[in-house]
Every structure is written in structure tokens, then in C-alpha cells.
Amino acid sequence: MAAAEEIEAVENRGFAGCIHARPGGRRQVLLMDIETLEEFGLAPSAVKENITTQGIVLRALRIGERLRIGEALFEVTLSCEPCNRIEELGPGLEEAMRGKRGMLCRVVKSGRVRVGDEIQKVEYAEVNR
């Protein structure tokens, strides 16, 4: 994983150039908050997240909620549960991070995402604007 100042989110696929981008998948983009990473002494991108957030409680997001980040629109699809690969970062992390590994999304509308872009919850009526 390489940090980028900006990247293109591709509708119904994920981020351009990402080897994990899959058309039609529910696991296209992983959001992870810096607060949880710091709680576990982990650096940004340590858990392979696509976007590291700050100041948003990801666990409070509901499945189906939509988020505008930069020019792109995302839909929250599921909570990302830690797998055994998290154990490579430290013993006991898989269990300790249950319910805290972030939220997975799919890309609803393509657009550029830049470092520092605000994350906004989008009401259904606003989606087509």
C-alpha cells in the first residue's frame, strides 16, 4: 500500500490501480479511523485500509448509509472483521480489534478523493445532485 495525495474512485469497482478493486463487490474500499489505529499503536495503512479517517466514529455508521468523500460517493456495505493476518502486526490483535477494524464500502459514483477531503453523510435525496 502506498500513500497518495489523491486517487480516483471508480464506480462499482474501487480505487483505480488497486489490486483489490472488484466490480460488483461489497468490499471495494476500506475506511479505518486514525483514532483506533493509534489506540493499538499502529501506523496509517497498517491494516490495509484505503482511507484513513479522523474525527468520524466509523462504528456508528449504518449499512446502506452513503458518504461523500471529495467528488466520489460511497455506500457503507459491512463492518470489516479482522482476519488472522492482523496477528502479524501483534499477538492478540485479531481478537482485540473485533468490531474496530473499520467499515467497507462500495463506490456508488466515481470521482477524485484527496487527502483532507471532508467526509459527509449524504441524505438519499441528495445522492443524485
C-alpha positions as CSV (number, residue, x, y, z in Angstrom):
1,M,0.0,0.0,0.0
2,A,1.3,3.4,-1.0
3,A,0.0,6.7,0.4
4,A,-1.3,9.1,-2.3
5,E,-2.4,12.7,-2.1
6,E,-5.3,12.0,-4.4
7,I,-6.8,9.0,-6.2
8,E,-9.7,8.2,-8.5
9,A,-12.6,6.2,-7.1
10,V,-14.2,4.1,-9.9
11,E,-17.9,3.5,-9.8
12,N,-18.8,-0.1,-8.8
13,R,-15.1,-1.1,-8.7
14,G,-12.9,0.6,-6.1
15,F,-9.8,2.8,-6.4
16,A,-8.1,3.0,-9.8
17,G,-5.0,0.8,-9.8
18,C,-5.9,-1.1,-6.6
19,I,-5.3,-4.8,-6.9
20,H,-8.3,-5.4,-4.6
21,A,-10.7,-3.4,-6.8
22,R,-13.5,-5.8,-7.9
23,P,-16.6,-4.9,-10.0
24,G,-19.8,-5.5,-8.1
25,G,-18.0,-6.3,-4.8
26,R,-19.1,-5.1,-1.4
27,R,-15.5,-4.8,-0.2
28,Q,-14.3,-2.2,-2.7
29,V,-12.9,0.4,-0.2
30,L,-12.0,0.1,3.5
31,L,-12.3,3.1,5.8
32,M,-10.3,3.0,9.1
33,D,-10.0,5.7,11.7
34,I,-6.7,7.0,12.9
35,E,-8.0,7.1,16.5
36,T,-8.4,3.3,16.6
37,L,-5.0,2.8,14.8
38,E,-3.4,4.9,17.5
39,E,-5.2,3.0,20.3
40,F,-3.4,-0.1,19.1
41,G,-0.1,1.6,18.3
42,L,-0.5,1.1,14.5
43,A,0.6,3.4,11.7
44,P,-1.8,4.5,8.9
45,S,-2.2,1.8,6.3
46,A,-1.0,-0.9,8.7
47,V,-4.4,-2.7,8.4
48,K,-4.5,-2.2,4.7
49,E,-7.2,0.5,4.7
50,N,-7.8,2.6,1.6
51,I,-8.8,5.7,3.5
52,T,-7.6,6.7,7.0
53,T,-10.3,8.9,8.6
54,Q,-10.1,11.3,11.5
55,G,-13.0,12.5,13.7
56,I,-15.7,10.2,12.5
57,V,-17.0,7.3,14.5
58,L,-17.0,4.6,11.9
59,R,-18.7,2.0,14.2
60,A,-21.7,4.4,14.3
61,L,-22.2,4.2,10.5
62,R,-25.1,2.0,9.3
63,I,-25.1,-0.4,6.4
64,G,-26.6,1.4,3.4
65,E,-25.5,4.9,4.6
66,R,-23.9,7.0,1.9
67,L,-20.8,9.1,2.3
68,R,-19.4,11.8,0.0
69,I,-15.7,12.0,0.2
70,G,-14.3,14.5,-2.2
71,E,-16.0,14.1,-5.6
72,A,-16.9,10.4,-5.0
73,L,-19.9,8.8,-3.4
74,F,-19.6,5.6,-1.3
75,E,-22.1,3.3,0.3
76,V,-21.3,1.5,3.6
77,T,-21.7,-2.2,2.9
78,L,-20.4,-4.0,6.0
79,S,-18.1,-4.0,9.0
80,C,-14.6,-5.3,8.3
81,E,-13.8,-8.0,10.8
82,P,-10.1,-8.6,11.4
83,C,-8.6,-11.8,10.0
84,N,-5.6,-13.8,11.1
85,R,-3.3,-11.6,9.1
86,I,-3.8,-8.9,11.7
87,E,-1.9,-11.2,14.1
88,E,1.2,-10.5,12.0
89,L,1.0,-6.9,13.4
90,G,0.9,-8.2,17.0
91,P,-0.3,-11.2,19.0
92,G,-3.9,-10.8,20.2
93,L,-4.7,-8.0,17.7
94,E,-7.3,-10.1,15.8
95,E,-9.4,-10.5,18.9
96,A,-8.7,-7.0,20.3
97,M,-9.8,-5.4,17.0
98,R,-13.1,-7.2,16.7
99,G,-15.7,-4.6,15.8
100,K,-13.0,-1.9,15.4
101,R,-11.3,-2.7,12.0
102,G,-13.3,-0.2,10.0
103,M,-16.1,-0.2,7.5
104,L,-16.2,-1.5,4.0
105,C,-17.9,0.5,1.2
106,R,-18.7,0.2,-2.5
107,V,-18.2,3.1,-4.9
108,V,-21.6,4.5,-6.0
109,K,-20.3,7.4,-8.0
110,S,-16.8,7.9,-9.4
111,G,-14.7,10.9,-8.5
112,R,-11.4,12.2,-7.1
113,V,-10.6,11.7,-3.4
114,R,-7.9,13.9,-1.9
115,V,-6.1,13.9,1.4
116,G,-8.0,16.3,3.7
117,D,-11.4,15.9,1.9
118,E,-14.3,16.1,4.3
119,I,-16.4,13.0,4.8
120,Q,-20.1,13.9,4.6
121,K,-23.1,11.7,5.3
122,V,-25.5,12.1,2.3
123,E,-29.2,12.0,2.6
124,Y,-30.9,9.9,0.0
125,A,-32.5,12.9,-1.8
126,E,-29.0,14.4,-2.2
127,V,-27.5,11.4,-3.9
128,N,-28.4,12.4,-7.5
129,R,-27.3,16.0,-7.2
